[in-house]
Amino acid sequence: MNANTILAFRAGTGRNQLTDQVGDFTTATAAVITNDDATTSVAVLRVPLQTPILGSFNPLSPNANSAVLGSGYGRHYGRQLGNQAPYFNSDAFDGVPFRVRVSGKATMGADVTQTLLIELALQTSATYAAGTVVGNTGAPFATAAGGACKFSIVAECLWTVGSGLNGNLASRHSATIAFGTTLQVVSDVIQTNVSMAALTEAALTFVVFATSGHAASSTLHYDEFALELI
């Protein structure tokens, strides 16, 4: 967790925390968070707008006392002197790059065709759509023997409105996925398949998807899914 983290989901069993998922992920499966009634819903990470009415938040840092509530949203260093909640306006992300990160682990079920692919997509629901991916771990990664796997994606995004740029989102990403002593690294890849043009600021929402190559039961554990300023 960084000082410039704005919003984040972290692993846990409480409200709005990333819960472990167990099962068959041969169809792209979205990361989920726990609700108050013990059900789950899709973990959608949204660029903050200037309109929400905010209450208090638990601190994002794992080093802070989670029982001490503070003002909504993370910020840069110090208190939000001179700003009014929610501390972001309609120009806050126009032409200002931001970063979306996801990291976690998986315990893969063994099979000769077993693989794992993690993708970060510009989405609002659990329905995976081609042409929305802004970052991934590269080619499906072989985990045939089964067992522990870890991964990380960091996507740097730039959204602009006006000046003839039509609200497009440009992004590049780097990623790492590892299984045993085998490592696959994706370095500074420019994402070219995002087909959603003329995006409004409200459409800057992100969902993480996992896809396995075989139906052997596996477990997904997301440590962190975060949005931060650069």
ChimeraX commands (.cxc) that place a marker at each C-alpha (Angstrom):
marker #1 position 0.00,0.00,0.00 radius 0.5
marker #1 position 1.44,3.36,-1.06 radius 0.5
marker #1 position 1.03,6.89,0.26 radius 0.5
marker #1 position -0.66,7.87,-3.01 radius 0.5
marker #1 position -3.21,5.03,-2.98 radius 0.5
marker #1 position -6.70,6.45,-3.48 radius 0.5
marker #1 position -8.91,3.38,-3.22 radius 0.5
marker #1 position -8.17,-0.29,-2.67 radius 0.5
marker #1 position -9.67,-3.66,-1.91 radius 0.5
marker #1 position -7.60,-5.92,0.34 radius 0.5
marker #1 position -7.86,-9.60,1.19 radius 0.5
marker #1 position -10.09,-10.58,4.10 radius 0.5
marker #1 position -13.43,-11.95,5.21 radius 0.5
marker #1 position -15.09,-8.68,6.22 radius 0.5
marker #1 position -17.25,-6.20,4.39 radius 0.5
marker #1 position -15.76,-4.96,1.09 radius 0.5
marker #1 position -12.75,-7.25,1.41 radius 0.5
marker #1 position -11.51,-9.58,-1.31 radius 0.5
marker #1 position -12.62,-13.09,-0.49 radius 0.5
marker #1 position -10.98,-16.32,-1.64 radius 0.5
marker #1 position -12.65,-18.14,-4.53 radius 0.5
marker #1 position -12.60,-21.91,-4.88 radius 0.5
marker #1 position -13.72,-23.85,-7.92 radius 0.5
marker #1 position -13.50,-24.16,-11.68 radius 0.5
marker #1 position -12.22,-21.05,-13.47 radius 0.5
marker #1 position -12.21,-22.30,-17.05 radius 0.5
marker #1 position -14.58,-19.41,-17.78 radius 0.5
marker #1 position -13.15,-15.96,-16.99 radius 0.5
marker #1 position -14.16,-15.36,-13.36 radius 0.5
marker #1 position -14.25,-11.93,-11.72 radius 0.5
marker #1 position -12.74,-11.21,-8.31 radius 0.5
marker #1 position -15.37,-10.70,-5.62 radius 0.5
marker #1 position -15.79,-8.93,-2.28 radius 0.5
marker #1 position -17.85,-9.90,0.75 radius 0.5
marker #1 position -21.11,-8.05,1.49 radius 0.5
marker #1 position -22.76,-7.35,4.85 radius 0.5
marker #1 position -25.10,-10.32,4.46 radius 0.5
marker #1 position -22.21,-12.76,3.74 radius 0.5
marker #1 position -23.01,-12.88,0.02 radius 0.5
marker #1 position -20.45,-11.70,-2.52 radius 0.5
marker #1 position -20.43,-9.16,-5.33 radius 0.5
marker #1 position -17.97,-8.22,-8.06 radius 0.5
marker #1 position -14.98,-6.14,-6.94 radius 0.5
marker #1 position -15.32,-3.03,-9.12 radius 0.5
marker #1 position -12.60,-0.45,-8.62 radius 0.5
marker #1 position -13.87,2.99,-9.70 radius 0.5
marker #1 position -12.07,6.23,-10.37 radius 0.5
marker #1 position -13.64,8.60,-7.78 radius 0.5
marker #1 position -15.98,11.33,-8.97 radius 0.5
marker #1 position -16.84,14.66,-7.36 radius 0.5
marker #1 position -20.44,13.71,-6.55 radius 0.5
marker #1 position -20.41,10.92,-3.90 radius 0.5
marker #1 position -21.52,11.50,-0.34 radius 0.5
marker #1 position -18.82,9.93,1.79 radius 0.5
marker #1 position -18.72,8.54,5.27 radius 0.5
marker #1 position -15.67,7.28,7.10 radius 0.5
marker #1 position -13.25,4.67,5.81 radius 0.5
marker #1 position -11.01,2.18,7.54 radius 0.5
marker #1 position -7.35,2.98,6.79 radius 0.5
marker #1 position -5.96,1.40,3.63 radius 0.5
marker #1 position -2.49,0.79,5.02 radius 0.5
marker #1 position -1.88,-2.68,6.51 radius 0.5
marker #1 position 0.41,-0.93,9.02 radius 0.5
marker #1 position -2.39,1.23,10.44 radius 0.5
marker #1 position -4.92,0.36,13.14 radius 0.5
marker #1 position -7.89,-0.98,11.16 radius 0.5
marker #1 position -10.30,0.06,13.93 radius 0.5
marker #1 position -9.55,3.78,13.55 radius 0.5
marker #1 position -11.88,5.40,11.02 radius 0.5
marker #1 position -10.79,8.32,8.87 radius 0.5
marker #1 position -12.09,10.58,6.13 radius 0.5
marker #1 position -13.08,8.97,2.84 radius 0.5
marker #1 position -10.54,8.05,0.16 radius 0.5
marker #1 position -6.81,7.88,0.45 radius 0.5
marker #1 position -4.76,10.91,-0.47 radius 0.5
marker #1 position -1.22,12.07,-0.87 radius 0.5
marker #1 position 0.68,12.88,2.28 radius 0.5
marker #1 position -0.99,14.64,5.18 radius 0.5
marker #1 position -4.49,15.91,5.83 radius 0.5
marker #1 position -6.85,17.25,3.17 radius 0.5
marker #1 position -6.47,20.90,4.18 radius 0.5
marker #1 position -8.12,23.26,1.74 radius 0.5
marker #1 position -10.14,20.50,0.07 radius 0.5
marker #1 position -13.72,19.40,0.46 radius 0.5
marker #1 position -14.79,15.77,0.38 radius 0.5
marker #1 position -14.53,13.77,-1.82 radius 0.5
marker #1 position -11.27,15.60,-2.74 radius 0.5
marker #1 position -11.61,14.97,-6.48 radius 0.5
marker #1 position -13.25,17.10,-9.15 radius 0.5
marker #1 position -14.18,16.57,-12.79 radius 0.5
marker #1 position -10.66,17.51,-13.91 radius 0.5
marker #1 position -8.76,15.39,-11.39 radius 0.5
marker #1 position -8.07,12.57,-13.88 radius 0.5
marker #1 position -8.29,14.46,-17.19 radius 0.5
marker #1 position -4.81,14.10,-18.67 radius 0.5
marker #1 position -3.39,12.99,-15.32 radius 0.5
marker #1 position -1.95,9.44,-15.40 radius 0.5
marker #1 position -3.00,6.96,-12.77 radius 0.5
marker #1 position -2.05,3.40,-11.90 radius 0.5
marker #1 position -4.16,0.30,-11.25 radius 0.5
marker #1 position -2.51,-2.64,-9.47 radius 0.5
marker #1 position -3.57,-6.17,-8.60 radius 0.5
marker #1 position -1.57,-8.86,-6.85 radius 0.5
marker #1 position -2.34,-12.23,-5.36 radius 0.5
marker #1 position -1.78,-15.95,-5.17 radius 0.5
marker #1 position -3.45,-19.10,-6.43 radius 0.5
marker #1 position -3.37,-22.77,-5.54 radius 0.5
marker #1 position -3.87,-24.53,-8.84 radius 0.5
marker #1 position -5.41,-27.95,-9.32 radius 0.5
marker #1 position -3.00,-30.30,-11.08 radius 0.5
marker #1 position -3.57,-31.29,-14.70 radius 0.5
marker #1 position -1.34,-31.59,-17.76 radius 0.5
marker #1 position -3.27,-28.76,-19.45 radius 0.5
marker #1 position -3.56,-26.55,-16.37 radius 0.5
marker #1 position -2.75,-22.85,-16.87 radius 0.5
marker #1 position -3.57,-19.53,-15.24 radius 0.5
marker #1 position -4.27,-16.15,-16.82 radius 0.5
marker #1 position -5.03,-13.00,-14.82 radius 0.5
marker #1 position -6.52,-10.01,-16.66 radius 0.5
marker #1 position -7.34,-6.46,-15.62 radius 0.5
marker #1 position -10.27,-5.15,-17.65 radius 0.5
marker #1 position -12.20,-1.93,-18.10 radius 0.5
marker #1 position -15.46,-3.47,-16.93 radius 0.5
marker #1 position -18.40,-2.97,-14.57 radius 0.5
marker #1 position -19.70,-6.52,-14.12 radius 0.5
marker #1 position -18.76,-10.20,-13.89 radius 0.5
marker #1 position -19.38,-10.62,-17.61 radius 0.5
marker #1 position -16.03,-10.72,-19.39 radius 0.5
marker #1 position -15.89,-8.78,-22.65 radius 0.5
marker #1 position -13.15,-8.95,-25.25 radius 0.5
marker #1 position -11.53,-5.65,-26.16 radius 0.5
marker #1 position -11.57,-4.23,-22.63 radius 0.5
marker #1 position -8.31,-5.62,-21.22 radius 0.5
marker #1 position -5.82,-2.99,-19.98 radius 0.5
marker #1 position -3.33,-5.44,-18.47 radius 0.5
marker #1 position -2.66,-9.18,-18.17 radius 0.5
marker #1 position -0.04,-11.72,-17.10 radius 0.5
marker #1 position 0.76,-12.55,-20.72 radius 0.5
marker #1 position 0.12,-15.94,-22.33 radius 0.5
marker #1 position -1.74,-18.51,-20.19 radius 0.5
marker #1 position 0.92,-19.68,-17.74 radius 0.5
marker #1 position 1.54,-23.42,-17.32 radius 0.5
marker #1 position 0.90,-24.80,-13.81 radius 0.5
marker #1 position 0.57,-28.47,-14.79 radius 0.5
marker #1 position 1.95,-29.91,-11.54 radius 0.5
marker #1 position -0.55,-27.93,-9.47 radius 0.5
marker #1 position 0.20,-25.95,-6.33 radius 0.5
marker #1 position 1.17,-22.42,-5.38 radius 0.5
marker #1 position 1.30,-19.63,-7.94 radius 0.5
marker #1 position 1.67,-15.86,-7.47 radius 0.5
marker #1 position 0.99,-12.92,-9.74 radius 0.5
marker #1 position 1.07,-9.16,-10.08 radius 0.5
marker #1 position -0.15,-6.66,-12.71 radius 0.5
marker #1 position 0.59,-2.94,-12.77 radius 0.5
marker #1 position -1.23,-0.87,-15.42 radius 0.5
marker #1 position -0.47,2.78,-16.06 radius 0.5
marker #1 position -3.46,4.53,-17.61 radius 0.5
marker #1 position -4.05,7.92,-19.19 radius 0.5
marker #1 position -7.55,9.24,-19.87 radius 0.5
marker #1 position -8.31,12.52,-21.56 radius 0.5
marker #1 position -11.44,14.33,-22.63 radius 0.5
marker #1 position -11.68,17.10,-25.21 radius 0.5
marker #1 position -9.01,18.34,-27.62 radius 0.5
marker #1 position -10.25,15.83,-30.18 radius 0.5
marker #1 position -9.13,12.87,-28.08 radius 0.5
marker #1 position -12.73,11.73,-27.55 radius 0.5
marker #1 position -12.33,10.30,-24.06 radius 0.5
marker #1 position -10.04,7.44,-25.05 radius 0.5
marker #1 position -8.08,5.45,-22.49 radius 0.5
marker #1 position -4.42,4.72,-23.24 radius 0.5
marker #1 position -2.60,2.18,-21.11 radius 0.5
marker #1 position 0.59,0.21,-20.74 radius 0.5
marker #1 position 1.33,-2.53,-18.24 radius 0.5
marker #1 position 3.89,-4.81,-16.71 radius 0.5
marker #1 position 3.19,-8.13,-14.99 radius 0.5
marker #1 position 4.78,-11.06,-13.26 radius 0.5
marker #1 position 3.47,-14.59,-12.68 radius 0.5
marker #1 position 5.48,-17.35,-11.00 radius 0.5
marker #1 position 5.00,-21.06,-10.34 radius 0.5
marker #1 position 7.72,-22.93,-8.49 radius 0.5
marker #1 position 11.02,-21.87,-10.05 radius 0.5
marker #1 position 9.37,-20.82,-13.32 radius 0.5
marker #1 position 8.78,-17.12,-13.89 radius 0.5
marker #1 position 7.00,-15.24,-16.67 radius 0.5
marker #1 position 7.47,-11.48,-16.95 radius 0.5
marker #1 position 5.57,-9.04,-19.15 radius 0.5
marker #1 position 7.45,-5.74,-19.35 radius 0.5
marker #1 position 6.00,-2.35,-20.35 radius 0.5
marker #1 position 3.48,-3.66,-22.89 radius 0.5
marker #1 position 1.30,-1.14,-24.73 radius 0.5
marker #1 position -2.28,-2.36,-24.68 radius 0.5
marker #1 position -3.91,-1.97,-28.07 radius 0.5
marker #1 position -7.14,-3.96,-27.79 radius 0.5
marker #1 position -9.20,-1.57,-25.67 radius 0.5
marker #1 position -12.05,-0.76,-28.05 radius 0.5
marker #1 position -14.19,1.36,-25.73 radius 0.5
marker #1 position -14.01,4.89,-27.17 radius 0.5
marker #1 position -15.53,8.13,-25.90 radius 0.5
marker #1 position -15.37,7.08,-22.25 radius 0.5
marker #1 position -16.79,9.33,-19.60 radius 0.5
marker #1 position -15.02,9.62,-16.27 radius 0.5
marker #1 position -17.79,7.52,-14.72 radius 0.5
marker #1 position -16.87,4.68,-17.10 radius 0.5
marker #1 position -13.36,4.36,-15.66 radius 0.5
marker #1 position -14.11,1.21,-13.69 radius 0.5
marker #1 position -11.90,-1.87,-13.42 radius 0.5
marker #1 position -12.51,-5.58,-12.72 radius 0.5
marker #1 position -9.99,-8.45,-12.37 radius 0.5
marker #1 position -10.62,-11.77,-14.12 radius 0.5
marker #1 position -8.93,-15.16,-13.71 radius 0.5
marker #1 position -9.08,-17.99,-16.24 radius 0.5
marker #1 position -7.68,-21.50,-15.80 radius 0.5
marker #1 position -6.91,-23.96,-18.55 radius 0.5
marker #1 position -8.56,-26.97,-16.91 radius 0.5
marker #1 position -11.47,-27.66,-14.59 radius 0.5
marker #1 position -9.37,-29.08,-11.73 radius 0.5
marker #1 position -10.49,-27.24,-8.59 radius 0.5
marker #1 position -8.28,-24.26,-7.76 radius 0.5
marker #1 position -8.22,-21.46,-5.18 radius 0.5
marker #1 position -7.75,-17.76,-5.95 radius 0.5
marker #1 position -6.52,-15.35,-3.30 radius 0.5
marker #1 position -6.20,-11.66,-4.20 radius 0.5
marker #1 position -3.98,-9.70,-1.81 radius 0.5
marker #1 position -4.68,-6.24,-3.16 radius 0.5
marker #1 position -6.56,-4.44,-5.93 radius 0.5
marker #1 position -5.70,-0.75,-5.85 radius 0.5
marker #1 position -5.97,2.59,-7.64 radius 0.5
marker #1 position -3.35,5.26,-7.12 radius 0.5
marker #1 position -2.08,8.54,-8.51 radius 0.5
marker #1 position 1.31,8.69,-10.17 radius 0.5
marker link #1:1,2 radius 0.2
marker link #1:2,3 radius 0.2
marker link #1:3,4 radius 0.2
marker link #1:4,5 radius 0.2
marker link #1:5,6 radius 0.2
marker link #1:6,7 radius 0.2
marker link #1:7,8 radius 0.2
marker link #1:8,9 radius 0.2
marker link #1:9,10 radius 0.2
marker link #1:10,11 radius 0.2
marker link #1:11,12 radius 0.2
marker link #1:12,13 radius 0.2
marker link #1:13,14 radius 0.2
marker link #1:14,15 radius 0.2
marker link #1:15,16 radius 0.2
marker link #1:16,17 radius 0.2
marker link #1:17,18 radius 0.2
marker link #1:18,19 radius 0.2
marker link #1:19,20 radius 0.2
marker link #1:20,21 radius 0.2
marker link #1:21,22 radius 0.2
marker link #1:22,23 radius 0.2
marker link #1:23,24 radius 0.2
marker link #1:24,25 radius 0.2
marker link #1:25,26 radius 0.2
marker link #1:26,27 radius 0.2
marker link #1:27,28 radius 0.2
marker link #1:28,29 radius 0.2
marker link #1:29,30 radius 0.2
marker link #1:30,31 radius 0.2
marker link #1:31,32 radius 0.2
marker link #1:32,33 radius 0.2
marker link #1:33,34 radius 0.2
marker link #1:34,35 radius 0.2
marker link #1:35,36 radius 0.2
marker link #1:36,37 radius 0.2
marker link #1:37,38 radius 0.2
marker link #1:38,39 radius 0.2
marker link #1:39,40 radius 0.2
marker link #1:40,41 radius 0.2
marker link #1:41,42 radius 0.2
marker link #1:42,43 radius 0.2
marker link #1:43,44 radius 0.2
marker link #1:44,45 radius 0.2
marker link #1:45,46 radius 0.2
marker link #1:46,47 radius 0.2
marker link #1:47,48 radius 0.2
marker link #1:48,49 radius 0.2
marker link #1:49,50 radius 0.2
marker link #1:50,51 radius 0.2
marker link #1:51,52 radius 0.2
marker link #1:52,53 radius 0.2
marker link #1:53,54 radius 0.2
marker link #1:54,55 radius 0.2
marker link #1:55,56 radius 0.2
marker link #1:56,57 radius 0.2
marker link #1:57,58 radius 0.2
marker link #1:58,59 radius 0.2
marker link #1:59,60 radius 0.2
marker link #1:60,61 radius 0.2
marker link #1:61,62 radius 0.2
marker link #1:62,63 radius 0.2
marker link #1:63,64 radius 0.2
marker link #1:64,65 radius 0.2
marker link #1:65,66 radius 0.2
marker link #1:66,67 radius 0.2
marker link #1:67,68 radius 0.2
marker link #1:68,69 radius 0.2
marker link #1:69,70 radius 0.2
marker link #1:70,71 radius 0.2
marker link #1:71,72 radius 0.2
marker link #1:72,73 radius 0.2
marker link #1:73,74 radius 0.2
marker link #1:74,75 radius 0.2
marker link #1:75,76 radius 0.2
marker link #1:76,77 radius 0.2
marker link #1:77,78 radius 0.2
marker link #1:78,79 radius 0.2
marker link #1:79,80 radius 0.2
marker link #1:80,81 radius 0.2
marker link #1:81,82 radius 0.2
marker link #1:82,83 radius 0.2
marker link #1:83,84 radius 0.2
marker link #1:84,85 radius 0.2
marker link #1:85,86 radius 0.2
marker link #1:86,87 radius 0.2
marker link #1:87,88 radius 0.2
marker link #1:88,89 radius 0.2
marker link #1:89,90 radius 0.2
marker link #1:90,91 radius 0.2
marker link #1:91,92 radius 0.2
marker link #1:92,93 radius 0.2
marker link #1:93,94 radius 0.2
marker link #1:94,95 radius 0.2
marker link #1:95,96 radius 0.2
marker link #1:96,97 radius 0.2
marker link #1:97,98 radius 0.2
marker link #1:98,99 radius 0.2
marker link #1:99,100 radius 0.2
marker link #1:100,101 radius 0.2
marker link #1:101,102 radius 0.2
marker link #1:102,103 radius 0.2
marker link #1:103,104 radius 0.2
marker link #1:104,105 radius 0.2
marker link #1:105,106 radius 0.2
marker link #1:106,107 radius 0.2
marker link #1:107,108 radius 0.2
marker link #1:108,109 radius 0.2
marker link #1:109,110 radius 0.2
marker link #1:110,111 radius 0.2
marker link #1:111,112 radius 0.2
marker link #1:112,113 radius 0.2
marker link #1:113,114 radius 0.2
marker link #1:114,115 radius 0.2
marker link #1:115,116 radius 0.2
marker link #1:116,117 radius 0.2
marker link #1:117,118 radius 0.2
marker link #1:118,119 radius 0.2
marker link #1:119,120 radius 0.2
marker link #1:120,121 radius 0.2
marker link #1:121,122 radius 0.2
marker link #1:122,123 radius 0.2
marker link #1:123,124 radius 0.2
marker link #1:124,125 radius 0.2
marker link #1:125,126 radius 0.2
marker link #1:126,127 radius 0.2
marker link #1:127,128 radius 0.2
marker link #1:128,129 radius 0.2
marker link #1:129,130 radius 0.2
marker link #1:130,131 radius 0.2
marker link #1:131,132 radius 0.2
marker link #1:132,133 radius 0.2
marker link #1:133,134 radius 0.2
marker link #1:134,135 radius 0.2
marker link #1:135,136 radius 0.2
marker link #1:136,137 radius 0.2
marker link #1:137,138 radius 0.2
marker link #1:138,139 radius 0.2
marker link #1:139,140 radius 0.2
marker link #1:140,141 radius 0.2
marker link #1:141,142 radius 0.2
marker link #1:142,143 radius 0.2
marker link #1:143,144 radius 0.2
marker link #1:144,145 radius 0.2
marker link #1:145,146 radius 0.2
marker link #1:146,147 radius 0.2
marker link #1:147,148 radius 0.2
marker link #1:148,149 radius 0.2
marker link #1:149,150 radius 0.2
marker link #1:150,151 radius 0.2
marker link #1:151,152 radius 0.2
marker link #1:152,153 radius 0.2
marker link #1:153,154 radius 0.2
marker link #1:154,155 radius 0.2
marker link #1:155,156 radius 0.2
marker link #1:156,157 radius 0.2
marker link #1:157,158 radius 0.2
marker link #1:158,159 radius 0.2
marker link #1:159,160 radius 0.2
marker link #1:160,161 radius 0.2
marker link #1:161,162 radius 0.2
marker link #1:162,163 radius 0.2
marker link #1:163,164 radius 0.2
marker link #1:164,165 radius 0.2
marker link #1:165,166 radius 0.2
marker link #1:166,167 radius 0.2
marker link #1:167,168 radius 0.2
marker link #1:168,169 radius 0.2
marker link #1:169,170 radius 0.2
marker link #1:170,171 radius 0.2
marker link #1:171,172 radius 0.2
marker link #1:172,173 radius 0.2
marker link #1:173,174 radius 0.2
marker link #1:174,175 radius 0.2
marker link #1:175,176 radius 0.2
marker link #1:176,177 radius 0.2
marker link #1:177,178 radius 0.2
marker link #1:178,179 radius 0.2
marker link #1:179,180 radius 0.2
marker link #1:180,181 radius 0.2
marker link #1:181,182 radius 0.2
marker link #1:182,183 radius 0.2
marker link #1:183,184 radius 0.2
marker link #1:184,185 radius 0.2
marker link #1:185,186 radius 0.2
marker link #1:186,187 radius 0.2
marker link #1:187,188 radius 0.2
marker link #1:188,189 radius 0.2
marker link #1:189,190 radius 0.2
marker link #1:190,191 radius 0.2
marker link #1:191,192 radius 0.2
marker link #1:192,193 radius 0.2
marker link #1:193,194 radius 0.2
marker link #1:194,195 radius 0.2
marker link #1:195,196 radius 0.2
marker link #1:196,197 radius 0.2
marker link #1:197,198 radius 0.2
marker link #1:198,199 radius 0.2
marker link #1:199,200 radius 0.2
marker link #1:200,201 radius 0.2
marker link #1:201,202 radius 0.2
marker link #1:202,203 radius 0.2
marker link #1:203,204 radius 0.2
marker link #1:204,205 radius 0.2
marker link #1:205,206 radius 0.2
marker link #1:206,207 radius 0.2
marker link #1:207,208 radius 0.2
marker link #1:208,209 radius 0.2
marker link #1:209,210 radius 0.2
marker link #1:210,211 radius 0.2
marker link #1:211,212 radius 0.2
marker link #1:212,213 radius 0.2
marker link #1:213,214 radius 0.2
marker link #1:214,215 radius 0.2
marker link #1:215,216 radius 0.2
marker link #1:216,217 radius 0.2
marker link #1:217,218 radius 0.2
marker link #1:218,219 radius 0.2
marker link #1:219,220 radius 0.2
marker link #1:220,221 radius 0.2
marker link #1:221,222 radius 0.2
marker link #1:222,223 radius 0.2
marker link #1:223,224 radius 0.2
marker link #1:224,225 radius 0.2
marker link #1:225,226 radius 0.2
marker link #1:226,227 radius 0.2
marker link #1:227,228 radius 0.2
marker link #1:228,229 radius 0.2
marker link #1:229,230 radius 0.2
view
